[in-house]
Each structure stands twice: as C-alpha cells, then as structure tokens.
Amino acid sequence: MSDPQSPGPRDFSLLQLLPNILTVTAICAGLSAIRFGVQGNYVLAVQLIVAACVLDGVDGHLARLLKSDSKMGAELDLLADFVNFGVAPPLVLYFWALQDVRSAAWLAVLFFAICCVLRLARFNVASREPQAANPKVPPGYFTGIPSPAAALLVLLPLSISFAFANGPLLPDLVICLHMVVIGLLMISRVPTWSVKALRVSRAQVPYVTLTAVLLAAALLTYAWITLVMLCLAYIATVIWTLIAGLPTPSRKDRKDGS
C-alpha cells in the first residue's frame, strides 16, 4: 500500500513550480512597466521589461531542467510574451514621446501588438504540429525577430535618448515608423540568429563567463549605452544574414521562435 503522505503522479514539488512562478513574475513585471510608463518613470519601466526578457530566457530552461514543463506552462509563457513584449514596450514608447501624434501613434502601437500576437499564434500552432527539420534553414536561426528582441529593439529610440540626450532625438512619426518596421520584422521570414543555439567549448568557458560578468556589470553601470550597443549588435546580425543570403523557410516546414 502506498504511503498517503508521498506525492502522487500528478503532484509537483515547490521547486518544480518555480518555472511557472517566474513566468507569473515576468507578467507582473510587464504590467508594472505599463504602470510606471503612465506615471512617467520610464527608466524603471524599461528596467522591468529587461527583467521580463531575462525571466523569459530562464523559465523555459529551468522547466526542462526540472522536468516540469507542461502544456499549461507553455500557454502561460505565450501569454506572458504577449503582455511583456507585445503590449508593454509600445505603450511605454507611446507614453514617452508620442502624445503629440496620438492617432497615428496609437495605430502604430496596435500594429506592433497585432504583429506580436500573430507571431506567437504562429509559433503556438507550429509547436503542436510535427515539424520536419528544414535543411534550407541553418541550425540556430529563428524565422523573423523573436518577441523579446523586438521589445528591446522597439525601445531603441528611448534608450538612445537616455544614453546621449535628455529628450526624444527623433521626430514622432519616425518613431511610429520604427515601431511598424520592427512589427513587420517579427512576422517576416528573415532568418535571425538565436543565442540559445550557441555552443561553447570547454576551453572557451572561462572567457564566456568573464564576458557575461562584464556585460552584467556594464548593464548595471552604463545601462542605456549597453542596451543601445546590444540592440545595434543584434541589428548587425540581422543585416549580416540578409547580406549572406541565407534562405527563408517555406510555409510547410520552418523553424520558429517566440
């Protein structure tokens, strides 16, 4: 007879619930970013969105490590991505600099959010269907810009402004156009490099660890300049894939990312 105190097959330990707790925490960060954007505290709003990006990168890996990944966790993660990367960043940008062109700016906000939800819906459908590996797509590449990267890229005008000036450096309509372009890149078929596929040899581990520590220190010390440099570096990788002429995946078989 089994011990009534022992966990059953459907029971989870508190440690196994940690990935979902991190996902809910990320949602709280995204919603709080909207609140602080309304209040004019844009520095904290962007910090919360960056924190949501970090949590988004951690919760999935942690769930697989603890073998606690589930359908509910996957759905929760997609909802968190939409709130944190499809809603919070364009709203913060809207409250920061687009009050003078409210109608055009709001259309850009809606466009970006719809592009994000379309991308996530496409990923959700693709993840439920058997996917054959597409030999035309290099390993370690996404189709289009993932939503966390798009969130940081759409905030680039704000980051540049805070790094080098004290106000918007670009006209309002240019910022709106920037938002639309990033939205289009999310649902595009442009191959984009994925850092998740990066593999490091044992001999390179100390150097990669040192680089990660220096990057974290730079984010804490020179947050805005570091964010700008990271965004520009990512844009450079996208341009490189276009110049290199990497093929885009077909509709039937493609690798995607959220």
N, C-alpha and C positions, 0 to 999 in steps of 0.2 A: 504494500500500500504506500502510495506516495505521501510525502510529507506535506501537510496542508500549508505549512509556512514557506515551502520552497516556491520560487516563481514558476508560473505556468508557461506554456509555449508562447502565449500572447503577451506576457508581461515584459516590461522593459525596466532596466535599471536607470537610475537618475543620470548616470554617465551616458547611457545610450540616448537619452532625451536631450543631451546637450546640443546636438546639431540643430534641432528644431527650436531650442531656446535661443540660439544665436540668430536664427532666421527671424524670429519674432523680435529680437532686439534690433536687428537691422531695419525692420519695418518701423519700429519706434524711432529709430534714428532718422529715417526718411521723412516721417510725418513731422518730427520735431524740426527738421530742416525747413519745412514749409512754414511752420510757426515762426521760427526765427527770421525767415525771409520776409514775412509780413511785418515783423517788428523792426526790420532794418538791420538786424545783426547778421550781416552777410558772411562775415568771417566764420562765425560758429556754424552757420547753415552749410557752408562748403565743407567745413571740417566734419560735420555729421554725414554728409554724402560720401566723403572719402572713407569714413569709418564704415559706412554701409558697403562700400566696394570691398574693403578688407574682409568684412564678415562674410560677404558673398563668396569670396575665394576660399574661406576657411571651412564653412559649414558643410559643403559637399564632400571635401576631402576627409573631414572628420567623420561624417556619416559612413563613408566607405571604410575608413579605418576601424571604426567601432562596429561595423556590420549592422548598422541601424538604419540604413537607407530604406525608405518606404514610399509608396505612391502618394500618401498624404504629405510627406516631406517634400517630394518633387513638386506637387501642386503648390504647396506653401512657398517654395523657393521662387516659382514663377510669379506668384502674386507679389512677393517681396520685390522682385526685379522690376515689376511694372511701377510700383509705388516709388521705389528708391531711385530708379534710373529713367523712368518714363514720365513721371509726374513732378517729383521734387525739383530736379535740376532746371527744367524750363520755367517753372513757376518762380524759383529763386531769381533766375535771369530776368523774368518779367517784372518782378517787384523792384529789382535793382536799377534797371535802365530803360525800361520800355513803357513807362507810364504815359509818355507824350504821344505814342502811336498805339493806343490801346487796341483798336480794332485789328490793325494789321499784325500787331504783336500777339494778340490772342489767337488769331488764325495760325500763326507760326507755332505757338505753344500746342494747340490742338493737333497740328500736323505732326509735330515731333512725337507727341504722346501716342497718336494712332500708329505711326511707324513702329514705335517700340512694341505696342501690343500686337501688331501684325507679326513682327519678328518672333515674339515669344510664342504666339499661337502656332506659327510655322514650326518652331522648334518642338513644341509640345506634340504636334501631330507626327512629326518625323521620329520623335523618340519612341512612339508607340508602334511604329511600323518596322518590320525587318529591313535593315538597310545594308546593302552590299557596299563594300569598300569601293570608292570611285578611284580608279588608277590615274585619272586626269588631275585630281586634286592632291597636291603634295601633303604628306602627313604633317600634322602640327599646324594646320591652317583652318580658319573658320570661313564661312561664306558670309561676307558682309561684316560690319563692325559690331562686336558684341555690345550689349546694352551698358555694362559698366564702363567700358571705354568710351562709348558715346556720351555717357553722362559727364565724364570729365572733359571730353572734347567740347561739348556744348557750353561748358562753363569757362572755356578758354578766354573769351573776351574779359570776363570778370577777373580771372587770375592775372592776365596781363596788366589790367588796370591797377590791381592792388600791388603788383610787383614793381611797376615803374611809374605810376601816377596815383592821383587821388580821386579819379573820376573816370567815366567812360571815355575811351580813346577812339571808338568807332561810332559812326552815325547809327541811329536806332534801326533804320531799315537794313543796314549792313549786318547788324546783329541778328535781325529777323531772318535774313537770307542765310546767314551762317547756321542758324537753327534748322532751317529747312534742308540745307545740304547735308548736315550730319544725320538728320532723319532719313534722307534718301540713302545714305551710305549704310544705314542699319539694315535696310531691306534689299540692298543691292546684292549682286552676285560676285562682288570683288573679293578675291581671296585675301584674308588678313591673318597675320601671324598670331599664333596663340602661345603665350608664355607658359601655359600649362603643359605643353608638349616639350618644353626644354629639358634636355637630359645633360647631366653634369658628370664627368668622370671623377673618380676618387681623387686624382691628383689636383683637380680644379676646385674641390670642395672648400679649402681654406680661402681661396681668392673670391669665390662666390659669396661665402659667408661674410667676408670683410666688406665686399661691395654692398651687400644687403644692409649691414650695420651702418655703413657710411650713408647709404640712401635714406635710412630711417632717421639718422641724425640730421641730414640735410632737410628732410621734411619737417622736423621739429624746429630747426633753427631758421631756415630760409624756405618756409612753406610755399609761398607763392611762386618764387623763382623756380623752385624744384618742380612744382606742378606744371609750370609752363614748359620747362625743359623736357619733362616726361611726355607731355602731350605732343610737343614738336618731334620728339624721337619716334613716337608712335605714328605720327603722320608721315614721317620719313619712311617707315617700314611699309606703309600702305602705298606710297608713291613708288617705292622700290619694286613691290610686287606688280604694279601696273607697268613699269618700265621693263621688268624682266619678262613680261608677257605670260605670266602663269595662267593656265586655262581656268575658266569658271566652270563650276559643276553644272550638270544638267538638272532638269526638274525631277527626273525619276530617281536618281541616286546622287545624293550630295551629303556632305558632312556639314553639320551646322553647330552653332554655339549660341547660348543665350546672351 
